[in-house]
């Protein structure tokens, strides 16, 4: 098999072109040509240039595609040929230096074969591409051979196309220059031994020239070097960041985006140098406005700016309070508060308590009265079991009395008249005024109603006048007031009128008179006292004169021998009268005159007599009150003043109101009815004495009362009645007197209205003792009202400044421990309420609770976003914002937006030197610089409606702002600046050539050379600025990501080898008929 490198041997190689078509060959496609001769023979027409180019190109593509599998063997063959060539030259040179003649070709070939060995070289093995071409040509005829120079160029270019690139543009670019260079070299050396080498050198040189021409310039190399190693995913992230920033109106450089994604790179330093040279001044001049617009748009995505922070603060507080209430702990407080019962005012509780407890008292009183009426009626009807022995005065006829006439002397008119009665003072005749009680009884008595009923005046009887108080009597106000003042029994008013209320004064005077202390008209009392004084003097004088007259008479009669005791009373009276009147001075004369004037004695007469005797008698009754009377008599022995009067009044009450028909006197009361009334009257006096604090009277009367009670109980019916009454009275004891229930239920007997206002009722029941007594007698409704009021009172006491707390509730419960022990249900309610408040206080200590405390936006922001957040607070922040959002989504959005807007405004405000270029980066740092603060912010945003989308958008905005922060300040890192500037002053391969061309290779003055360098630096700065800010920079980053280490060098070597192989084979053709493709013009 022929070797590719055989053409470089000493023998001439066969011509590569000009071959004729095989005599028996034919083109497979000839049968489809118009006018083609039968049998596939080609016509002898002269080929056209266009057809030749097309046919040659088609054949070249087939050859180029077929040669791709042969490239390894072709390259190995080229290497072996080159090595052999060098070995021959070295061997010939060595023999020449040794003075020897070169070896004959046969010996040299044998030497090469010996070195090679028996195995064929891989390059000598059959080549797949050539084999395929041979099989194709055997079936269809030889491939088409160019007939013109243009066709040869077209064939060569077409052979270079397969494997030149993946795209049409790349393949055309990579194939055109090397193919043209190879074919041009081949045409120049056509037909010579140098043609194959020329084609090889031309193709390789053309490819190398093209590769060097496409070598990156200084700006591109600096850009690539600054970007460093980067992956495809990182490039995708960088592109995404650039696109997102552009969508928000923020223009980033590729350096900023790259450093934001992958971290610091020297591309950032390079950007700083370019910016320092003014290459990005216009680009960055718009940066503050872009940051502000993007930031405002990002904030507006969360919520529009609030027109009033005060109203927003109130809305946030209201929403927070609603949210706190909506929490499980808040709901527990609501349920516990509702379970504690509605708020009950003192008036509401008092109305229920008074109504219920008055009903209890009335019911118990009715039960007692009903039982008492039955029992005491039976007691009053009890049989008379008691007999009281007594003596009764009786009269019987006695011996008649015969009166002789002399026994009754009669006198003539001459006899002295009998002794005159004691003289009476004239004023004394009128000195007998009526007492008040007699006056009232005589004039119709008091009407038995009102306060009169509470007295015992209906039993005060004035003999011959009737009772002082009676049915049908006259009223105090409409009659007795003016009548008694006019009669002088009562004083007139200060103004002389009679308008005052005299009820109490009148009843007191009448009761005193009932006890034995009468009242008289005021002036009559003074007159009567004076008259009684004069009457006593006159009476004393009369008695003295009588005594003197009688003494003188008795003395005279004794001297005369007449016994004084023998005188008839009538004679004595007339004699003493004459002496007292001064009719006689001598007693004996007066006596003689009296005796001398006597008449003759009358006839005797008989008078029947009645004998009065005390005989024993038994008086029967129900109860004998004698022990009580004895007790009174004992007490009267030492009693004084009103105590004595009271005892005497009781004693009178223990006797009947009327004289006994047998004895004719007021006998001891033996009936149960009368004695029961006496006991009741005595109980009333005892109550008044106790109320007045008169202990002595109470002591004396109580002993009487005890004795009377014991006697009443000797009647079994009365004992039962008293026992039942006492048993029924015990339930009424809490309602009597000055007890708490007594004050609550006491009412006016006339109007029946309760004396205590309803709103004051709870105050009378304060304290454990009062409450215990109340609850022991309360109805369920009253108990519930009292418990509800106590719970309300306790909660009102703890609801002062700061509100209700668990500790305050428990402290109040401790203060009211005794009371709550009596109200277990109320205590349980308060305990549940305290426990519920304890749970809610944990919520109130959270950010949500602190927001609910204050109505200002700043307080809410401080609660959510403190300057020094603590670890784990993001969950509380998210929960707070979420709860507010559920209650008022707009308020939650405005809260978060206000905080972020405030931070954004503070970080992006203009500086003294001008617009704030780093405002966005500062804002991002304030949010993300502290991980805990950033977690809080994003927890708040995520808690808003559609929060995940908002958080993602805001996070991306912060990425963009952080990317702007990777921009370095101009003027730092001087050494890198100098190095970068030196690189920028250099040109590329073409630039250096142009520089040499411009200077002619001479050392021009330094000013000119510096000008050229500055011009070149300016071009590179502009180029770098374009790479940093245009999509081209992104494409270069993508190319860097797709490039592999050493890939450029390997690719260049690969292309040179391929080009060399193709160039070497492009001039070698087999002498066989060409495969032609007929092309006809398109009509």
C-alpha angles and dihedrals in degrees: 000000000000117000121230089229094051088093088070093057122106092261115085113259120234117264114271096211141031095061117153124231117264113268091231096033124105135180115251091221095050090089090065096051119103113254092007112162117248115260094042096270113153121236122244093239117143108253119246119233094239094047091047092051092049095045092045092049091051092050090045092055090051092049092045093050092046092050094057093083090046095056096098093050091042092052090047091050091051089050093049092047091050092048091047092049092051092046092052092049092048091048092048090048092050093049090047091052088048091051094247128133118246116269116260115257092251092055092044090051090048090050091050091048090051091052092045096051130211098300118087118242117253087244089060094055118100111282115228094218095050090044090053091048090049091051091048093048090046089056101037106016132257119326116260116279120209115254096192137043090248089054091052091052090048091050093050093048090048091051089057095051100077108082093011094111148327095252129052092242093050093046092050092047094048095043104041103065098041091044093050091047092049095047093045090053089047093050091049092051096032114151094013132105089248093061096093092045091045091052090049094048092043094052094045092045092048092051092046092049091050091048092050091045089055093048111127119261127239094271092049093047091050090048092050093045092048092050092054124183114350136169129226091248090053091050089052090052091048092050090048091052091049091049093048091048091049090049088056092047096254116127112211128187120236088245092057093046092046094050091046090055104036104017133247116355133173087247086078090055089049090051089052090054092048090048090049089055090054095252095129102031096114092042094055095038089077093047099094092051091047091050092049093048093046092046093050091047090050091049092046088055087063095043140322115265111276114246092211126025090195093059091042090051091052091048091049092049092048091049091047091051090049089048092050089050090049094054117099088251092050091048089050089055091049092050092046091048091050090047089051086064135243121304109275119200122214090252093051093048092042093054092052094043094047094047093047098042093044086053090051092050092046092049092050091045090050091050091049093046093047092050092042093051090054096042098044092044087056090046093051089052093051116127121259104261099160125083121192118200117223143153119249123204110232132178128221132175113276136192112304117250116231112204118200118213092242089059089069110042120203125207138209125235090266092067118096113262119250122274111290119243118256110289118255123218109240092233090050092066090067094038097099107098121178120251119243094253092050091047092051094044092047092052098051106285131245123307110252101238142092115011091355088071090062090059130068095234092119085071094048102102124190108203111247091005104065131229120336091228119036145153109277092024124143126272123253097224100039098042122001099051096066094030096055094043090051091047090052097243091117130034119251122244120276090262092048094257133118104229104113125103107262097175099106093038093050095046092048092052092047092048090049089051088049086056091050104271106111126198124220135187110289100240095035090060092058093047092047091051092052092045092050089053094054093043091057092053092050092046091050091052090049092051091049093052091047092050092050093048093049092047093051091046093050091048093049094047091049090053089048092052096249114128108235093216091060093067118108112244090237092054090045092050094050093044095048090044091055090050093047092048090050094241089131133020097194113068093211091054090053090048093049091049091051094048091043092056094055120122127222114286115262126236115283119258134200122232123192117229135213122217115215115206135178109231127181117260137176120223114200126211146143101260133010112220094190095119089056091049090049090051089052092049090050092050093046089061090077104012119124138191120342091356089063091047091050092050092048090049090053090047091054089048089056089063129069121270094234133042115269110257090225103041097026092224134094101273128201113285108252101171123102090223094056095042091047089055090048089054091050091050089049090050089054092052089048091052091051091048091050091048090050091047094238099153096174093056091046090052094050096043093043091060089052091046092051092051092048092047092051091052093049090052090058085081105078092213091053092046090054092046092049092046092050091044091051091048091050091045095057093071087052095051093089088056097052135089121349096335119131092255090043091057091045096050101032113122140180111269093219104040094028088220120142112253098213116072112240094240090059095052097090091053090058090055098050117123132048095269095052091042092049092052092045095048091048089062103027127115118232091258092051091045091051092047091049093047092047091050093049091050089049091048093050093047091046088054093055096040096082126112109339096027131243117330133177092245093051092049091050092046090052090048090053090051090052096038096126092050095045090050085068091047105050094166092053090048091052090050092051091046091053090047092050091049091049091050090049089057093046092049088066087057091046090055090054122086089264092055094046090051090052090056098062131045096209127097094225091058091050091050092049090051094051101034111029120183091243108033119194127230114274095021094117092080090055091047092050092047091049095049091043091052092048090047092054089053099040116000094188093052091051092049092048091049094055093040092050092054094046092042091052092050091045093051091048094050098042100045115128118268127227089255093053139271116009106249093180098046095110093048091048090051091050090048091051089055101037101022090086110046092207092050090048091050090052093050095049092043087056093048093047090052091061122091108283085008098158091059092045092048092050092049093046092046090052089050089054089049088056092047091047089051089058087055092062088071109109125225117257116253102035130117098030096188093058090046092056092047093048092047091051090053091048091056090058122088132213125259091283092043093054089047091051090048091053090045091050094050095039088230090293129126101250122194114294092245092059093045090047090051091053090049092048090050090051091047091051091052091050092047091052090046092050091047089054092048091049095050108029133071089255089076089056091052091051089051089051091050090049090051092051095045119097127215108282091359093131093053093043091047091050093050091045092052093047091051092047092046091048091050093048091045091050092052098039094083098045115090133168118237098244132116114286122244103237130198112206114223122193129192117263108245 
